[in-house]
Amino acid sequence: MASLASASLLNRTVSVVSSAVSCRNVVAQKVSCVSFSGLRASASQRFSIVDSRAVAATRLRRISCAAEGAEEAVAAPAATDAPAENVAEIVRKVIAHQLASPLEKVLPNSKFADLGADSLDTVEIMMALEERFDITIDEDGAEKISTVQEAADLIEAEIKARA
Amino acid sequence: MKGRLSGIQKQVLSLHRSLLRAARAKPPETREQIERFVNAEFRKNAAIDKKNYQQIEYLIRRGQKQLEMVRTSDGFSVVEVK
C-alpha cells in the first residue's frame, strides 16, 4: 500500500501527502498548489504512473521538499478507501482487455501463449502497456517475456530505472 | 514461442511495433484507423507459410514503405495505397 510505505518515509509532511497518493485528484490538486518547478515532470507523469508504488514514493519525497508550509492546502483527503492499484493488477487488466478475455483467466503465472496470444498479440499488449505506464520497453526485453508476471516485473524495473 | 523466433519473424514484429509507434503521433481518430489497419494486415498475413520468403520479404518492404508514409504524412489515406 503506497500510503503505508511512504508514511514511514519520515516526517509529518510526507505522511500528510502520502495519504493523497491513492487519489489522483488530490495529487493533482496538491501539485498545482505547490509552485516548485521541479515538480513539473512528476505532474506530467502522474496519470500514467499514479498507481506505481515505487514512483509514487519517489514523487512524494520530492513533493515533501516543496511542501513545507503548504500542508494546510492538502487538507487530509477522506481518501484512502480506494487503494492504489499495483502494477501487476494493471498489467492483468490491460492484458485481459487486449485479448478480450475475462480478468479471472489472466493470472500472474499465465503464459501469453496459454491465453491464446501469439507474437502479434504480444506486440499489441506490450505497446498498450508501454502507453499505460508511459515507459518504453525495448524489443529484447519484450521478446523475453512469456508470462503476465514477467511483464509486470519488467515494467516495475523500467519504472524504477526511470524514477 | 518466445526466444525461438527467426530473424525474419523478429523483423516482422519489429515492423509491427514501429508502425504502432508511428501511429501514436497521429490525432486519435487517424491513429485508431491506422492501428486497426495495421493490426488487421499483420493478422491477415500471419498465416503465410514461413518458408515463403519471397512473399514475406515483399510484405515487409511494403510495410516499410507504409511506415515511411505514416511518419511523413499528416493523413491516413496514403497508407492504403498498395
gemmi code that builds the backbone of each chain (N, CA, C; Angstrom):
import gemmi

chains = {
    "A": [
        ("MET", (0.840, -1.212, 0.000), (0.000, 0.000, 0.000), (0.862, 1.245, 0.000)),
        ("ALA", (0.628, 2.060, -0.984), (1.509, 3.210, -1.156), (1.548, 4.088, 0.079)),
        ("SER", (0.380, 4.300, 0.666), (0.367, 5.248, 1.758), (1.143, 4.734, 2.965)),
        ("LEU", (1.061, 3.449, 3.189), (1.792, 2.904, 4.322), (3.285, 2.983, 4.085)),
        ("ALA", (3.693, 2.542, 2.914), (5.112, 2.517, 2.607), (5.708, 3.898, 2.749)),
        ("SER", (5.021, 4.867, 2.209), (5.653, 6.175, 2.214), (5.440, 6.923, 3.526)),
        ("ALA", (4.453, 6.494, 4.293), (4.252, 7.153, 5.571), (5.477, 6.967, 6.448)),
        ("SER", (6.101, 5.828, 6.282), (7.277, 5.582, 7.097), (8.485, 6.337, 6.587)),
        ("LEU", (8.306, 7.059, 5.542), (9.460, 7.737, 4.952), (10.120, 8.738, 5.880)),
        ("LEU", (9.365, 9.457, 6.620), (9.967, 10.418, 7.531), (8.946, 11.229, 8.305)),
        ("ASN", (8.862, 12.461, 7.942), (8.185, 13.430, 8.783), (6.692, 13.535, 8.506)),
        ("ARG", (6.100, 14.439, 9.157), (4.678, 14.604, 9.068), (4.244, 15.023, 7.665)),
        ("THR", (5.007, 15.874, 7.091), (4.678, 16.339, 5.749), (4.462, 15.168, 4.824)),
        ("VAL", (5.381, 14.241, 4.893), (5.293, 13.115, 3.998), (4.029, 12.328, 4.255)),
        ("SER", (3.717, 12.142, 5.520), (2.546, 11.315, 5.752), (1.267, 12.034, 5.344)),
        ("VAL", (1.251, 13.317, 5.491), (0.069, 14.045, 5.025), (-0.081, 13.884, 3.521)),
        ("VAL", (1.014, 14.092, 2.835), (0.967, 13.984, 1.388), (0.652, 12.565, 0.956)),
        ("SER", (1.228, 11.620, 1.679), (1.085, 10.248, 1.221), (-0.355, 9.782, 1.277)),
        ("SER", (-1.099, 10.339, 2.172), (-2.481, 9.900, 2.207), (-3.218, 10.341, 0.953)),
        ("ALA", (-2.609, 11.234, 0.221), (-3.258, 11.696, -1.003), (-2.949, 10.813, -2.188)),
        ("VAL", (-1.995, 9.918, -2.018), (-1.483, 9.296, -3.224), (-2.464, 8.377, -3.927)),
        ("SER", (-3.368, 7.800, -3.177), (-4.258, 6.879, -3.865), (-5.397, 7.601, -4.555)),
        ("CYS", (-5.403, 8.879, -4.497), (-6.474, 9.622, -5.141), (-5.870, 10.622, -6.105)),
        ("ARG", (-6.049, 10.365, -7.399), (-5.379, 11.225, -8.368), (-5.780, 12.685, -8.212)),
        ("ASN", (-7.044, 12.921, -7.974), (-7.482, 14.308, -7.921), (-6.721, 15.078, -6.867)),
        ("VAL", (-6.547, 14.409, -5.757), (-5.860, 15.094, -4.683), (-4.416, 15.326, -5.042)),
        ("VAL", (-3.824, 14.345, -5.685), (-2.443, 14.543, -6.090), (-2.362, 15.723, -7.040)),
        ("ALA", (-3.311, 15.779, -7.952), (-3.306, 16.871, -8.915), (-3.407, 18.204, -8.201)),
        ("GLN", (-4.328, 18.244, -7.284), (-4.560, 19.462, -6.532), (-3.297, 19.856, -5.782)),
        ("LYS", (-2.720, 18.855, -5.188), (-1.516, 19.063, -4.404), (-0.425, 19.682, -5.254)),
        ("VAL", (-0.203, 19.063, -6.388), (0.877, 19.533, -7.231), (0.610, 20.958, -7.687)),
        ("SER", (-0.646, 21.239, -7.968), (-0.913, 22.565, -8.502), (-0.756, 23.650, -7.441)),
        ("CYS", (-0.854, 23.256, -6.190), (-0.753, 24.311, -5.208), (0.673, 24.494, -4.702)),
        ("VAL", (1.556, 23.682, -5.145), (2.946, 23.865, -4.769), (3.687, 24.383, -5.984)),
        ("SER", (4.152, 25.609, -5.886), (4.853, 26.130, -7.046), (6.331, 25.845, -6.917)),
        ("PHE", (6.690, 24.743, -7.437), (8.076, 24.312, -7.386), (8.365, 23.678, -8.726)),
        ("SER", (9.216, 24.304, -9.488), (9.356, 23.896, -10.887), (9.825, 22.458, -11.016)),
        ("GLY", (10.525, 21.971, -10.030), (10.998, 20.597, -10.104), (9.863, 19.586, -10.130)),
        ("LEU", (8.689, 20.026, -9.785), (7.560, 19.111, -9.753), (6.929, 18.910, -11.106)),
        ("ARG", (7.307, 19.747, -12.038), (6.614, 19.684, -13.330), (6.679, 18.293, -13.959)),
        ("ALA", (7.849, 17.739, -13.943), (7.998, 16.426, -14.558), (7.048, 15.431, -13.910)),
        ("SER", (7.009, 15.417, -12.597), (6.161, 14.414, -11.977), (4.692, 14.738, -12.193)),
        ("ALA", (4.381, 16.019, -12.346), (2.994, 16.355, -12.615), (2.564, 15.778, -13.955)),
        ("SER", (3.427, 15.878, -14.945), (3.029, 15.386, -16.259), (2.958, 13.874, -16.285)),
        ("GLN", (3.618, 13.232, -15.349), (3.595, 11.772, -15.376), (2.479, 11.192, -14.532)),
        ("ARG", (1.814, 12.032, -13.805), (1.030, 11.445, -12.735), (-0.080, 10.537, -13.215)),
        ("PHE", (-0.654, 10.798, -14.370), (-1.758, 9.942, -14.778), (-1.293, 8.564, -15.142)),
        ("SER", (-0.132, 8.507, -15.756), (0.301, 7.192, -16.188), (0.891, 6.373, -15.054)),
        ("ILE", (1.416, 7.029, -14.058), (2.135, 6.209, -13.090), (1.603, 6.327, -11.683)),
        ("VAL", (0.438, 6.940, -11.573), (-0.031, 7.220, -10.231), (-0.203, 5.950, -9.412)),
        ("ASP", (-0.356, 4.833, -10.114), (-0.583, 3.603, -9.366), (0.706, 2.908, -8.956)),
        ("SER", (1.797, 3.432, -9.389), (3.031, 2.731, -9.086), (3.583, 3.136, -7.737)),
        ("ARG", (3.748, 2.163, -6.905), (4.249, 2.483, -5.570), (5.624, 3.107, -5.628)),
        ("ALA", (6.489, 2.484, -6.395), (7.873, 2.945, -6.410), (7.950, 4.403, -6.825)),
        ("VAL", (7.286, 4.723, -7.923), (7.392, 6.071, -8.428), (6.657, 7.031, -7.525)),
        ("ALA", (5.538, 6.576, -6.996), (4.785, 7.444, -6.105), (5.649, 7.823, -4.915)),
        ("ALA", (6.387, 6.856, -4.411), (7.239, 7.137, -3.268), (8.302, 8.163, -3.632)),
        ("THR", (8.883, 8.003, -4.798), (9.885, 8.965, -5.233), (9.286, 10.351, -5.330)),
        ("ARG", (8.102, 10.381, -5.918), (7.482, 11.676, -6.104), (7.184, 12.313, -4.757)),
        ("LEU", (6.753, 11.502, -3.824), (6.432, 12.038, -2.518), (7.653, 12.638, -1.867)),
        ("ARG", (8.766, 11.967, -2.065), (9.982, 12.505, -1.488), (10.261, 13.878, -2.074)),
        ("ARG", (10.035, 13.988, -3.377), (10.286, 15.289, -3.993), (9.273, 16.320, -3.511)),
        ("ILE", (8.026, 15.892, -3.464), (6.992, 16.828, -3.055), (7.247, 17.302, -1.636)),
        ("SER", (7.685, 16.369, -0.809), (7.822, 16.740, 0.589), (8.829, 17.866, 0.773)),
        ("CYS", (9.811, 17.941, -0.115), (10.775, 19.038, -0.019), (10.073, 20.363, -0.250)),
        ("ALA", (9.112, 20.353, -1.140), (8.477, 21.602, -1.513), (7.253, 21.893, -0.667)),
        ("ALA", (6.855, 20.899, 0.092), (5.551, 21.017, 0.728), (5.564, 21.779, 2.051)),
        ("GLU", (6.722, 22.129, 2.527), (6.791, 22.883, 3.762), (5.854, 24.084, 3.682)),
        ("GLY", (5.018, 24.209, 4.655), (4.141, 25.372, 4.678), (2.930, 25.240, 3.771)),
        ("ALA", (2.887, 24.201, 2.989), (1.746, 24.042, 2.102), (0.767, 23.036, 2.686)),
        ("GLU", (1.043, 22.587, 3.889), (0.269, 21.498, 4.456), (-1.218, 21.801, 4.562)),
        ("GLU", (-1.528, 23.029, 4.960), (-2.947, 23.325, 5.121), (-3.710, 23.150, 3.813)),
        ("ALA", (-3.031, 23.385, 2.723), (-3.696, 23.238, 1.426), (-4.002, 21.783, 1.113)),
        ("VAL", (-3.360, 20.897, 1.809), (-3.510, 19.484, 1.489), (-4.594, 18.833, 2.319)),
        ("ALA", (-5.316, 19.625, 3.048), (-6.324, 19.130, 3.975), (-6.619, 17.655, 3.801)),
        ("ALA", (-6.159, 16.889, 4.742), (-6.155, 15.440, 4.628), (-7.388, 14.910, 3.913)),
        ("PRO", (-7.198, 14.299, 2.789), (-8.312, 13.835, 1.988), (-9.020, 12.667, 2.660)),
        ("ALA", (-10.303, 12.589, 2.473), (-11.046, 11.446, 3.005), (-10.839, 10.273, 2.073)),
        ("ALA", (-9.604, 10.055, 1.778), (-9.281, 9.379, 0.532), (-9.232, 7.872, 0.555)),
        ("THR", (-8.562, 7.279, 1.501), (-7.831, 6.069, 1.225), (-8.629, 4.780, 1.107)),
        ("ASP", (-9.917, 4.873, 0.939), (-10.619, 3.592, 0.793), (-10.415, 2.968, -0.588)),
        ("ALA", (-9.968, 3.777, -1.569), (-9.613, 3.210, -2.863), (-8.105, 3.039, -2.922)),
        ("PRO", (-7.629, 1.840, -2.587), (-6.186, 1.658, -2.529), (-5.551, 1.757, -3.916)),
        ("ALA", (-4.353, 2.252, -3.946), (-3.660, 2.355, -5.219), (-3.486, 0.957, -5.810)),
        ("GLU", (-3.812, 0.829, -7.074), (-3.637, -0.463, -7.729), (-2.160, -0.700, -7.939)),
        ("ASN", (-1.759, -1.921, -7.825), (-0.347, -2.142, -8.098), (-0.130, -2.505, -9.555)),
        ("VAL", (1.132, -2.479, -9.928), (1.471, -2.686, -11.328), (0.914, -3.999, -11.858)),
        ("ALA", (1.091, -5.046, -11.077), (0.662, -6.359, -11.545), (-0.837, -6.385, -11.862)),
        ("GLU", (-1.608, -5.709, -11.022), (-3.057, -5.640, -11.236), (-3.379, -4.963, -12.568)),
        ("ILE", (-2.726, -3.845, -12.787), (-2.994, -3.084, -14.013), (-2.556, -3.879, -15.230)),
        ("VAL", (-1.418, -4.528, -15.086), (-0.936, -5.337, -16.198), (-1.968, -6.402, -16.553)),
        ("ARG", (-2.499, -7.041, -15.540), (-3.527, -8.061, -15.805), (-4.709, -7.466, -16.545)),
        ("LYS", (-5.127, -6.298, -16.087), (-6.291, -5.677, -16.731), (-6.033, -5.330, -18.182)),
        ("VAL", (-4.856, -4.757, -18.413), (-4.533, -4.366, -19.791), (-4.506, -5.604, -20.690)),
        ("ILE", (-3.892, -6.660, -20.191), (-3.787, -7.872, -20.996), (-5.162, -8.483, -21.232)),
        ("ALA", (-5.955, -8.541, -20.202), (-7.306, -9.084, -20.356), (-8.075, -8.274, -21.387)),
        ("HIS", (-7.915, -6.969, -21.308), (-8.613, -6.100, -22.244), (-8.143, -6.351, -23.674)),
        ("GLN", (-6.826, -6.413, -23.851), (-6.275, -6.607, -25.187), (-6.720, -7.934, -25.799)),
        ("LEU", (-6.771, -8.935, -24.979), (-7.101, -10.257, -25.503), (-8.589, -10.529, -25.423)),
        ("ALA", (-9.328, -9.554, -24.914), (-10.759, -9.724, -24.734), (-11.063, -11.010, -23.967)),
        ("SER", (-10.259, -11.257, -22.939), (-10.574, -12.427, -22.124), (-10.915, -11.962, -20.708)),
        ("PRO", (-11.656, -12.786, -19.982), (-12.071, -12.381, -18.641), (-10.869, -12.241, -17.707)),
        ("LEU", (-10.945, -11.254, -16.858), (-9.830, -10.963, -15.955), (-9.420, -12.173, -15.112)),
        ("GLU", (-10.409, -12.981, -14.723), (-10.098, -14.129, -13.852), (-9.177, -15.127, -14.537)),
        ("LYS", (-9.186, -15.094, -15.869), (-8.345, -16.053, -16.581), (-6.909, -15.582, -16.687)),
        ("VAL", (-6.731, -14.286, -16.542), (-5.387, -13.733, -16.687), (-4.731, -13.677, -15.315)),
        ("LEU", (-3.988, -14.733, -15.009), (-3.339, -14.823, -13.704), (-1.857, -14.493, -13.856)),
        ("PRO", (-1.232, -14.146, -12.731), (0.181, -13.774, -12.822), (1.046, -14.817, -13.532)),
        ("ASN", (0.757, -16.076, -13.290), (1.616, -17.071, -13.932), (1.073, -17.591, -15.259)),
        ("SER", (0.043, -16.935, -15.771), (-0.465, -17.323, -17.094), (0.577, -17.000, -18.146)),
        ("LYS", (0.748, -17.936, -19.055), (1.614, -17.663, -20.196), (0.788, -16.993, -21.285)),
        ("PHE", (1.401, -16.053, -21.980), (0.685, -15.400, -23.077), (0.164, -16.441, -24.059)),
        ("ALA", (1.015, -17.408, -24.334), (0.614, -18.432, -25.299), (-0.624, -19.175, -24.815)),
        ("ASP", (-0.660, -19.477, -23.510), (-1.820, -20.194, -22.965), (-3.079, -19.341, -23.011)),
        ("LEU", (-2.888, -18.045, -22.994), (-4.045, -17.153, -23.068), (-4.504, -16.968, -24.516)),
        ("GLY", (-3.819, -17.656, -25.392), (-4.213, -17.570, -26.793), (-3.550, -16.407, -27.522)),
        ("ALA", (-2.530, -15.825, -26.927), (-1.865, -14.702, -27.570), (-0.688, -15.197, -28.399)),
        ("ASP", (-0.636, -14.784, -29.639), (0.548, -15.107, -30.433), (1.494, -13.901, -30.392)),
        ("SER", (2.532, -13.958, -31.204), (3.534, -12.892, -31.113), (2.969, -11.532, -31.536)),
        ("LEU", (2.014, -11.539, -32.445), (1.411, -10.256, -32.839), (0.599, -9.669, -31.687)),
        ("ASP", (-0.143, -10.531, -31.015), (-0.895, -10.065, -29.840), (0.063, -9.523, -28.794)),
        ("THR", (1.181, -10.222, -28.648), (2.143, -9.791, -27.638), (2.676, -8.392, -27.949)),
        ("VAL", (2.915, -8.149, -29.218), (3.348, -6.797, -29.598), (2.279, -5.782, -29.186)),
        ("GLU", (1.038, -6.103, -29.475), (-0.038, -5.166, -29.131), (-0.136, -4.969, -27.620)),
        ("ILE", (0.027, -6.047, -26.898), (-0.025, -5.945, -25.437), (1.103, -5.055, -24.931)),
        ("MET", (2.291, -5.299, -25.434), (3.436, -4.513, -24.986), (3.260, -3.032, -25.304)),
        ("MET", (2.720, -2.770, -26.476), (2.505, -1.368, -26.840), (1.482, -0.725, -25.901)),
        ("ALA", (0.454, -1.489, -25.585), (-0.576, -0.954, -24.686), (0.006, -0.713, -23.294)),
        ("LEU", (0.855, -1.629, -22.853), (1.457, -1.472, -21.526), (2.412, -0.280, -21.500)),
        ("GLU", (3.169, -0.149, -22.560), (4.071, 0.998, -22.654), (3.302, 2.287, -22.455)),
        ("GLU", (2.188, 2.333, -23.125), (1.448, 3.567, -23.086), (0.802, 3.786, -21.728)),
        ("ARG", (0.302, 2.706, -21.179), (-0.369, 2.797, -19.895), (0.592, 3.290, -18.801)),
        ("PHE", (1.825, 2.840, -18.882), (2.780, 3.197, -17.839), (3.743, 4.295, -18.280)),
        ("ASP", (3.562, 4.745, -19.496), (4.427, 5.797, -20.023), (5.904, 5.404, -19.942)),
        ("ILE", (6.175, 4.232, -20.462), (7.555, 3.750, -20.487), (7.861, 3.220, -21.876)),
        ("THR", (9.095, 2.879, -22.103), (9.459, 2.231, -23.355), (10.069, 0.878, -23.032)),
        ("ILE", (9.484, -0.140, -23.634), (10.012, -1.486, -23.431), (10.817, -1.837, -24.670)),
        ("ASP", (12.088, -2.084, -24.489), (12.852, -2.359, -25.711), (12.562, -3.766, -26.224)),
        ("GLU", (12.931, -3.978, -27.471), (12.498, -5.205, -28.125), (13.079, -6.445, -27.482)),
        ("ASP", (14.320, -6.343, -27.051), (14.923, -7.502, -26.410), (14.141, -7.871, -25.160)),
        ("GLY", (13.804, -6.853, -24.390), (13.023, -7.070, -23.191), (11.697, -7.714, -23.535)),
        ("ALA", (11.030, -7.173, -24.506), (9.703, -7.648, -24.868), (9.739, -9.099, -25.326)),
        ("GLU", (10.835, -9.491, -25.970), (10.863, -10.846, -26.501), (11.114, -11.910, -25.450)),
        ("LYS", (11.641, -11.495, -24.331), (11.896, -12.473, -23.278), (10.662, -12.751, -22.430)),
        ("ILE", (9.677, -11.921, -22.589), (8.501, -12.030, -21.736), (7.585, -13.153, -22.209)),
        ("SER", (7.237, -14.058, -21.282), (6.237, -15.028, -21.709), (5.076, -15.163, -20.727)),
        ("THR", (5.201, -14.602, -19.537), (4.068, -14.669, -18.612), (3.655, -13.273, -18.153)),
        ("VAL", (2.477, -13.232, -17.595), (1.927, -11.979, -17.098), (2.834, -11.384, -16.013)),
        ("GLN", (3.299, -12.272, -15.128), (4.160, -11.798, -14.052), (5.468, -11.219, -14.577)),
        ("GLU", (6.024, -11.864, -15.590), (7.261, -11.344, -16.173), (7.051, -9.956, -16.759)),
        ("ALA", (5.901, -9.771, -17.358), (5.597, -8.445, -17.904), (5.546, -7.416, -16.785)),
        ("ALA", (4.877, -7.789, -15.695), (4.762, -6.868, -14.564), (6.139, -6.547, -13.975)),
        ("ASP", (6.976, -7.585, -13.864), (8.314, -7.370, -13.315), (9.133, -6.429, -14.192)),
        ("LEU", (9.050, -6.675, -15.480), (9.795, -5.834, -16.425), (9.357, -4.378, -16.287)),
        ("ILE", (8.063, -4.190, -16.154), (7.535, -2.831, -16.066), (7.956, -2.169, -14.760)),
        ("GLU", (7.890, -2.933, -13.690), (8.330, -2.369, -12.404), (9.787, -1.930, -12.499)),
        ("ALA", (10.611, -2.783, -13.099), (12.031, -2.459, -13.231), (12.206, -1.199, -14.077)),
        ("GLU", (11.423, -1.136, -15.125), (11.510, 0.015, -16.037), (11.120, 1.310, -15.319)),
        ("ILE", (10.066, 1.221, -14.535), (9.605, 2.406, -13.806), (10.648, 2.837, -12.790)),
        ("LYS", (11.233, 1.862, -12.120), (12.253, 2.203, -11.126), (13.468, 2.826, -11.786)),
        ("ALA", (13.846, 2.240, -12.919), (15.016, 2.750, -13.629), (14.805, 4.199, -14.044)),
        ("ARG", (13.572, 4.517, -14.323), (13.302, 5.860, -14.833), (13.112, 6.874, -13.710)),
        ("ALA", (12.712, 6.391, -12.554), (12.356, 7.321, -11.484), (13.555, 8.137, -11.005)),
    ],
    "B": [
        ("MET", (7.504, -20.258, -27.762), (7.310, -19.280, -28.833), (8.397, -18.206, -28.759)),
        ("LYS", (8.527, -17.623, -27.586), (9.495, -16.535, -27.425), (10.914, -17.072, -27.429)),
        ("GLY", (11.825, -16.229, -27.923), (13.221, -16.614, -27.887), (13.585, -17.587, -29.000)),
        ("ARG", (12.582, -18.118, -29.680), (12.879, -19.034, -30.771), (12.394, -18.458, -32.090)),
        ("LEU", (12.290, -17.174, -32.109), (11.830, -16.541, -33.333), (12.980, -16.424, -34.316)),
        ("SER", (12.653, -16.624, -35.572), (13.686, -16.473, -36.592), (13.962, -14.997, -36.829)),
        ("GLY", (15.036, -14.739, -37.531), (15.386, -13.350, -37.837), (14.279, -12.632, -38.574)),
        ("ILE", (13.699, -13.316, -39.511), (12.678, -12.667, -40.328), (11.402, -12.433, -39.501)),
        ("GLN", (11.142, -13.336, -38.577), (9.977, -13.134, -37.704), (10.189, -11.913, -36.811)),
        ("LYS", (11.401, -11.795, -36.320), (11.695, -10.617, -35.493), (11.549, -9.344, -36.292)),
        ("GLN", (11.974, -9.441, -37.529), (11.870, -8.268, -38.396), (10.398, -7.862, -38.558)),
        ("VAL", (9.548, -8.866, -38.734), (8.129, -8.588, -38.902), (7.548, -7.956, -37.638)),
        ("LEU", (7.907, -8.518, -36.496), (7.364, -7.982, -35.237), (7.869, -6.565, -34.984)),
        ("SER", (9.117, -6.358, -35.360), (9.687, -5.036, -35.171), (8.974, -4.003, -36.053)),
        ("LEU", (8.645, -4.435, -37.257), (7.890, -3.550, -38.156), (6.509, -3.251, -37.581)),
        ("HIS", (5.887, -4.281, -37.070), (4.565, -4.117, -36.448), (4.638, -3.055, -35.338)),
        ("ARG", (5.641, -3.224, -34.504), (5.827, -2.290, -33.397), (6.095, -0.866, -33.893)),
        ("SER", (6.958, -0.766, -34.885), (7.288, 0.569, -35.412), (6.051, 1.255, -35.979)),
        ("LEU", (5.226, 0.474, -36.651), (4.010, 1.070, -37.223), (3.085, 1.558, -36.117)),
        ("LEU", (2.935, 0.753, -35.079), (2.059, 1.172, -33.979), (2.646, 2.396, -33.267)),
        ("ARG", (3.956, 2.442, -33.172), (4.595, 3.613, -32.559), (4.360, 4.849, -33.387)),
        ("ALA", (4.520, 4.691, -34.694), (4.349, 5.841, -35.583), (2.916, 6.358, -35.505)),
        ("ALA", (1.993, 5.423, -35.327), (0.580, 5.812, -35.275), (0.272, 6.666, -34.047)),
        ("ARG", (1.053, 6.466, -33.001), (0.789, 7.219, -31.772), (0.891, 8.722, -31.966)),
        ("ALA", (1.681, 9.113, -32.923), (1.903, 10.545, -33.139), (0.715, 11.214, -33.839)),
        ("LYS", (-0.254, 10.420, -34.262), (-1.382, 10.968, -35.033), (-2.533, 11.360, -34.117)),
        ("PRO", (-3.415, 12.197, -34.669), (-4.626, 12.522, -33.891), (-5.418, 11.240, -33.622)),
        ("PRO", (-6.156, 11.214, -32.519), (-6.791, 9.973, -32.058), (-7.540, 9.196, -33.140)),
        ("GLU", (-8.291, 9.911, -33.942), (-9.116, 9.177, -34.896), (-8.265, 8.517, -35.982)),
        ("THR", (-7.337, 9.291, -36.497), (-6.411, 8.762, -37.504), (-5.632, 7.602, -36.919)),
        ("ARG", (-5.197, 7.818, -35.712), (-4.405, 6.814, -35.049), (-5.157, 5.496, -34.960)),
        ("GLU", (-6.396, 5.606, -34.572), (-7.179, 4.386, -34.413), (-7.365, 3.664, -35.737)),
        ("GLN", (-7.575, 4.458, -36.777), (-7.697, 3.867, -38.115), (-6.424, 3.132, -38.493)),
        ("ILE", (-5.304, 3.816, -38.273), (-4.025, 3.209, -38.628), (-3.819, 1.927, -37.840)),
        ("GLU", (-4.094, 1.993, -36.541), (-3.888, 0.808, -35.716), (-4.751, -0.362, -36.183)),
        ("ARG", (-5.981, -0.030, -36.489), (-6.868, -1.101, -36.927), (-6.366, -1.721, -38.229)),
        ("PHE", (-5.985, -0.820, -39.136), (-5.479, -1.282, -40.427), (-4.218, -2.128, -40.253)),
        ("VAL", (-3.288, -1.594, -39.484), (-2.008, -2.278, -39.283), (-2.224, -3.652, -38.640)),
        ("ASN", (-2.978, -3.660, -37.560), (-3.196, -4.937, -36.871), (-3.889, -5.950, -37.779)),
        ("ALA", (-4.847, -5.460, -38.551), (-5.564, -6.368, -39.444), (-4.646, -6.910, -40.530)),
        ("GLU", (-3.793, -6.054, -41.078), (-2.877, -6.503, -42.129), (-1.930, -7.588, -41.620)),
        ("PHE", (-1.368, -7.342, -40.463), (-0.444, -8.331, -39.923), (-1.176, -9.635, -39.632)),
        ("ARG", (-2.359, -9.492, -39.082), (-3.154, -10.671, -38.759), (-3.483, -11.453, -40.028)),
        ("LYS", (-3.879, -10.698, -41.026), (-4.293, -11.332, -42.282), (-3.151, -12.136, -42.885)),
        ("ASN", (-1.940, -11.598, -42.767), (-0.807, -12.251, -43.413), (-0.034, -13.194, -42.493)),
        ("ALA", (-0.526, -13.338, -41.297), (0.206, -14.155, -40.332), (0.228, -15.622, -40.722)),
        ("ALA", (-0.712, -16.009, -41.550), (-0.818, -17.423, -41.875), (0.064, -17.841, -43.054)),
        ("ILE", (0.757, -16.885, -43.629), (1.644, -17.231, -44.745), (2.665, -18.271, -44.293)),
        ("ASP", (2.903, -19.204, -45.155), (3.909, -20.226, -44.870), (5.244, -19.560, -44.552)),
        ("LYS", (5.850, -19.978, -43.462), (7.039, -19.249, -43.045), (8.247, -19.505, -43.931)),
        ("LYS", (8.071, -20.424, -44.858), (9.149, -20.647, -45.826), (8.962, -19.802, -47.094)),
        ("ASN", (7.852, -19.128, -47.156), (7.567, -18.320, -48.339), (8.270, -16.965, -48.232)),
        ("TYR", (9.583, -17.027, -48.296), (10.374, -15.824, -48.049), (10.080, -14.696, -49.013)),
        ("GLN", (9.847, -15.094, -50.265), (9.637, -14.060, -51.277), (8.438, -13.197, -50.912)),
        ("GLN", (7.368, -13.869, -50.588), (6.150, -13.142, -50.227), (6.361, -12.326, -48.942)),
        ("ILE", (7.019, -12.945, -47.985), (7.216, -12.252, -46.708), (8.108, -11.026, -46.895)),
        ("GLU", (9.185, -11.207, -47.645), (10.079, -10.075, -47.907), (9.315, -8.954, -48.608)),
        ("TYR", (8.500, -9.357, -49.531), (7.723, -8.355, -50.251), (6.818, -7.580, -49.282)),
        ("LEU", (6.139, -8.304, -48.415), (5.228, -7.649, -47.464), (5.997, -6.761, -46.488)),
        ("ILE", (7.165, -7.207, -46.113), (7.962, -6.379, -45.212), (8.336, -5.065, -45.903)),
        ("ARG", (8.768, -5.185, -47.148), (9.114, -3.947, -47.867), (7.908, -3.028, -47.995)),
        ("ARG", (6.778, -3.627, -48.291), (5.575, -2.813, -48.414), (5.259, -2.124, -47.086)),
        ("GLY", (5.392, -2.902, -46.025), (5.127, -2.334, -44.702), (6.095, -1.211, -44.358)),
        ("GLN", (7.332, -1.364, -44.801), (8.315, -0.318, -44.511), (7.980, 0.970, -45.247)),
        ("LYS", (7.510, 0.801, -46.472), (7.097, 2.000, -47.227), (5.925, 2.669, -46.535)),
        ("GLN", (4.994, 1.844, -46.085), (3.824, 2.408, -45.409), (4.236, 3.093, -44.110)),
        ("LEU", (5.213, 2.510, -43.465), (5.718, 3.133, -42.243), (6.285, 4.518, -42.550)),
        ("GLU", (7.064, 4.605, -43.609), (7.601, 5.910, -44.005), (6.473, 6.902, -44.252)),
        ("MET", (5.442, 6.397, -44.909), (4.321, 7.297, -45.226), (3.603, 7.747, -43.969)),
        ("VAL", (3.433, 6.836, -43.048), (2.779, 7.231, -41.790), (3.633, 8.279, -41.084)),
        ("ARG", (4.920, 8.071, -41.124), (5.812, 9.000, -40.420), (5.844, 10.372, -41.058)),
        ("THR", (5.757, 10.408, -42.372), (5.963, 11.697, -43.034), (4.675, 12.431, -43.400)),
        ("SER", (3.558, 11.727, -43.366), (2.338, 12.386, -43.824), (1.454, 12.784, -42.662)),
        ("ASP", (0.528, 13.652, -42.976), (-0.432, 14.048, -41.948), (-1.645, 13.139, -41.983)),
        ("GLY", (-1.880, 12.578, -43.126), (-3.144, 11.857, -43.306), (-2.986, 10.370, -43.169)),
        ("PHE", (-4.013, 9.697, -43.528), (-4.024, 8.253, -43.424), (-4.161, 7.620, -44.794)),
        ("SER", (-4.847, 8.321, -45.703), (-5.222, 7.722, -46.984), (-4.027, 7.074, -47.688)),
        ("VAL", (-2.876, 7.719, -47.597), (-1.715, 7.176, -48.286), (-1.364, 5.779, -47.819)),
        ("VAL", (-1.702, 5.487, -46.596), (-1.316, 4.190, -46.051), (-1.955, 3.050, -46.828)),
        ("GLU", (-3.128, 3.330, -47.338), (-3.837, 2.239, -48.003), (-3.388, 2.005, -49.435)),
        ("VAL", (-2.599, 2.938, -49.977), (-2.073, 2.741, -51.322), (-1.199, 1.498, -51.339)),
        ("LYS", (-1.430, 0.644, -52.299), (-0.655, -0.593, -52.302), (0.359, -0.590, -53.435)),
    ],
}
model = gemmi.Model(1)
for chain_id, residues in chains.items():
    chain = gemmi.Chain(chain_id)
    for i, (resn, *xyz) in enumerate(residues, 1):
        res = gemmi.Residue()
        res.name, res.seqid = resn, gemmi.SeqId(i, " ")
        for name, pos in zip(("N", "CA", "C"), xyz):
            atom = gemmi.Atom()
            atom.name, atom.element = name, gemmi.Element(name[0])
            atom.pos, atom.b_iso = gemmi.Position(*pos), 0.0
            res.add_atom(atom)
        chain.add_residue(res)
    model.add_chain(chain)
structure = gemmi.Structure()
structure.add_model(model)
structure.setup_entities()
